[in-house]
Amino acid sequence: MSRPPSPALHLAGLRRVGGPAGPTLAEAAAHLAERSTLLIVMLMAALAMVPSPGLPLGLVAGLAIAWLAFASLRGRGGGLPVRLAGRALPRGILDAALRRLVPLLRRVQRLTRPRLPHLVQGGGHGLALGAIGLQGLVLAVPLPFGNVAPAAAIVVLAAGLLWRDGIGVLLGHLLGLLSLGVIGGLAWSAVVLAT
């Protein structure tokens, strides 16, 4: 019996999904749902890190991440809301996100192993999903340069859960706290500059 493709390889397969303009979020989610909602969450976070002037990627990705995380937390399979599911992922932005995320996942996959099970099971799993949802909401806040910190926390938390590595989840929680500090500092700066 053959092993299923690695999550990184499965993500890379998104390049073949959709038409020349790129897949919709629903098409991307359907392709990745065979493996895990966590892969969809990681993709959305990577998309939010791609510079996209004029496109509200942080808002769209953040809301999608929060929706999926909170739906998973409630024990419901997470289909995306219709308004989000129909959004197109421009091919150039998708390719840029995959160029960053796929090599990162390959490296992470070599480093991870099941550790600290209480952080990836039961209450620890729920806490991590809640943190992913919170970071998704933070990601949706339209602050200049405000996407990288919460998106990084989301990717690390989701990777920790995907590979059942409690060290990764712990690192993701620390990045999440750092993200809240960074976003708070950016918001404070925006308020000070506006007055």
C-alpha positions as CSV (number, residue, x, y, z in Angstrom):
1,M,0.0,0.0,0.0
2,S,1.5,3.4,-1.0
3,R,1.8,6.3,1.5
4,P,-0.3,9.3,0.9
5,P,1.5,12.3,-0.5
6,S,3.1,14.7,2.0
7,P,1.2,17.8,3.0
8,A,3.7,19.9,1.1
9,L,3.3,17.9,-2.1
10,H,-0.5,18.0,-1.7
11,L,-0.3,21.8,-1.4
12,A,1.9,22.1,-4.4
13,G,-0.8,20.3,-6.4
14,L,-2.9,23.4,-6.1
15,R,-1.0,24.7,-9.1
16,R,-3.1,22.4,-11.2
17,V,-6.5,23.4,-9.8
18,G,-8.7,26.0,-11.4
19,G,-8.5,27.8,-14.7
20,P,-5.7,30.1,-16.0
21,A,-6.9,32.9,-13.8
22,G,-6.6,30.7,-10.7
23,P,-8.9,28.6,-8.5
24,T,-11.7,29.9,-6.3
25,L,-11.3,29.5,-2.5
26,A,-13.9,26.7,-2.8
27,E,-11.9,24.9,-5.4
28,A,-8.7,25.2,-3.3
29,A,-10.6,24.1,-0.2
30,A,-12.0,21.1,-2.0
31,H,-8.6,20.0,-3.2
32,L,-7.0,20.4,0.3
33,A,-10.0,19.0,2.2
34,E,-9.0,15.5,1.3
35,R,-6.1,16.0,3.7
36,S,-7.0,18.5,6.4
37,T,-8.6,21.8,7.2
38,L,-5.3,22.7,8.7
39,L,-3.7,22.7,5.2
40,I,-6.4,25.2,4.1
41,V,-5.7,27.3,7.1
42,M,-1.9,27.3,6.3
43,L,-2.6,28.2,2.7
44,M,-4.8,31.1,3.7
45,A,-2.2,32.4,6.1
46,A,0.5,32.1,3.4
47,L,-1.7,34.0,1.0
48,A,-2.1,36.8,3.5
49,M,1.7,37.2,3.7
50,V,1.9,37.9,-0.1
51,P,2.0,41.7,-0.9
52,S,-1.2,42.4,-2.8
53,P,-1.9,46.1,-3.2
54,G,-5.5,46.8,-3.8
55,L,-6.6,43.2,-2.8
56,P,-7.9,42.7,0.7
57,L,-6.2,39.4,1.1
58,G,-5.6,39.8,4.8
59,L,-9.3,40.5,5.4
60,V,-10.5,37.6,3.2
61,A,-7.9,35.1,4.5
62,G,-8.3,36.2,8.1
63,L,-12.1,35.7,8.0
64,A,-11.8,32.4,6.2
65,I,-9.2,31.2,8.8
66,A,-11.4,32.3,11.7
67,W,-14.5,30.7,10.2
68,L,-12.7,27.3,9.7
69,A,-11.0,27.3,13.1
70,F,-14.1,28.2,15.0
71,A,-16.2,25.7,13.0
72,S,-13.6,23.0,13.8
73,L,-13.6,24.0,17.4
74,R,-17.4,23.4,17.5
75,G,-16.9,20.0,15.9
76,R,-18.4,20.9,12.6
77,G,-16.9,20.3,9.2
78,G,-15.9,23.7,8.0
79,G,-17.2,24.6,4.6
80,L,-16.5,28.3,3.7
81,P,-19.3,30.8,3.7
82,V,-20.6,31.4,0.1
83,R,-19.3,34.9,0.0
84,L,-15.8,33.7,0.7
85,A,-15.9,30.5,-1.2
86,G,-16.6,32.2,-4.5
87,R,-13.6,34.5,-4.2
88,A,-10.9,33.9,-6.8
89,L,-7.3,33.3,-5.9
90,P,-5.3,35.1,-8.5
91,R,-2.8,32.7,-10.0
92,G,0.2,35.0,-9.4
93,I,-0.6,35.4,-5.7
94,L,-1.3,31.7,-5.3
95,D,2.0,30.8,-6.9
96,A,3.9,33.3,-4.7
97,A,2.3,31.9,-1.6
98,L,3.1,28.3,-2.6
99,R,6.7,29.3,-3.4
100,R,7.0,30.3,0.2
101,L,4.9,27.7,1.9
102,V,5.8,24.4,0.2
103,P,9.6,24.6,0.9
104,L,8.8,25.7,4.5
105,L,6.5,22.7,5.0
106,R,9.1,20.3,3.6
107,R,11.7,21.6,6.1
108,V,9.1,21.6,9.0
109,Q,8.1,18.0,8.2
110,R,11.6,16.8,8.6
111,L,11.9,18.5,12.0
112,T,8.6,17.6,13.5
113,R,7.6,14.5,15.4
114,P,4.9,13.7,17.9
115,R,5.8,15.4,21.2
116,L,4.0,16.9,24.2
117,P,0.7,15.1,23.3
118,H,-1.4,17.2,25.8
119,L,-0.8,20.3,23.6
120,V,-2.2,18.6,20.5
121,Q,-5.1,16.5,21.9
122,G,-8.2,17.3,23.9
123,G,-8.1,20.7,25.5
124,G,-4.7,21.6,24.1
125,H,-6.1,21.0,20.6
126,G,-9.1,23.2,21.3
127,L,-6.9,25.9,22.7
128,A,-4.7,25.9,19.6
129,L,-7.8,26.0,17.3
130,G,-9.1,29.0,19.3
131,A,-5.7,30.7,19.0
132,I,-5.8,30.1,15.2
133,G,-9.3,31.6,15.1
134,L,-8.2,34.6,17.1
135,Q,-5.1,35.2,15.0
136,G,-7.4,34.9,11.9
137,L,-9.5,37.8,13.3
138,V,-6.3,39.8,14.0
139,L,-5.2,39.1,10.4
140,A,-8.5,40.6,9.1
141,V,-7.6,44.0,10.7
142,P,-6.4,46.2,7.9
143,L,-3.1,47.5,9.3
144,P,-0.1,48.3,7.1
145,F,2.5,45.5,7.6
146,G,0.1,43.8,10.0
147,N,-0.3,40.5,8.2
148,V,3.0,38.8,8.7
149,A,3.0,38.3,12.5
150,P,-0.5,36.7,12.8
151,A,0.0,34.7,9.6
152,A,3.3,33.3,10.9
153,A,1.6,32.3,14.2
154,I,-1.2,30.6,12.3
155,V,1.2,28.6,10.1
156,V,3.2,27.4,13.1
157,L,0.1,26.5,15.1
158,A,-1.5,24.6,12.2
159,A,1.8,22.8,11.4
160,G,2.1,21.8,15.1
161,L,-1.4,20.4,15.1
162,L,-1.0,18.7,11.7
163,W,2.1,16.9,12.7
164,R,1.0,16.5,16.3
165,D,4.1,18.3,17.6
166,G,3.4,20.0,20.9
167,I,6.7,22.0,20.6
168,G,5.4,23.5,17.4
169,V,2.1,24.3,19.0
170,L,3.9,25.9,21.9
171,L,6.0,28.0,19.6
172,G,2.9,29.0,17.7
173,H,1.3,30.2,20.9
174,L,4.4,32.3,21.7
175,L,4.3,33.7,18.1
176,G,0.6,34.5,18.7
177,L,1.4,36.5,21.8
178,L,4.2,38.3,19.9
179,S,1.7,38.9,17.1
180,L,-0.8,40.6,19.4
181,G,2.0,42.8,20.7
182,V,3.1,43.7,17.1
183,I,-0.5,44.5,16.1
184,G,-1.1,46.5,19.2
185,G,2.1,48.5,18.5
186,L,1.0,49.1,14.8
187,A,-2.5,50.1,15.9
188,W,-1.0,52.5,18.5
189,S,1.3,54.0,15.9
190,A,-1.6,54.5,13.5
191,V,-3.6,56.3,16.2
192,V,-0.7,58.5,17.2
193,L,0.1,59.4,13.5
194,A,-3.6,60.1,12.8
195,T,-3.7,62.7,15.6
